[in-house]
Structure formats: C-alpha cells, structure tokens
Amino acid sequence: MKKAFEILLTDKGVKAIFVNIFGGKSKFDPLRYPLTSFQGIMRCDFIAEGVIKATKELSLEVPLVVRLQGTKEEEAKT
C-alpha cells in the first residue's frame, strides 16, 4: 500500500486518493464444501491495516477515501 501511495504522490496533480477494494462474497455452502468456505479473497482488515500504516509513514496530506467490501469488512471498520 505504501508503495502504491508513493507512486501516486509523485504526480503533483494528485488532489485525493480513492481506494476501492471489492473482494466479493463466496457463494459456496460451507456445509457442502467445508474446504472452500471462505467468504472472499480480500481480507479487508489486513488492507485497512496497510492503509493506516502507509498514511502514517508517509504523513499523507491529501484526502483519502477508502471503500472495502469482502472478508472481515466489519473488523476493518474498527
């Protein structure tokens, strides 16, 4: 995440950053397919931690909007 922000911020024309992650939800039934019972491929809590860490390390000064949908999205909000 930090590297992505660094690349974006090399352009002085960047006025804001919008992060939109859509991991989706699995349609598998965990009772029928126990080995594939994950909800999605994106761990939103993990992505949120990366965004927070990157903004602190870079002292981000442009507005940042983050939209996350996928596995552990509720945990990502806290």
Buried (B, 14 or more C-beta within 10 A) or exposed (E): BBEEBEEEBEEEEEEEBEBEBEBEEBEBEEEEEEEEEEBBEBBBBEBBBBBEEBBEEBEBEEEBEBEBBBBBBEEBEE
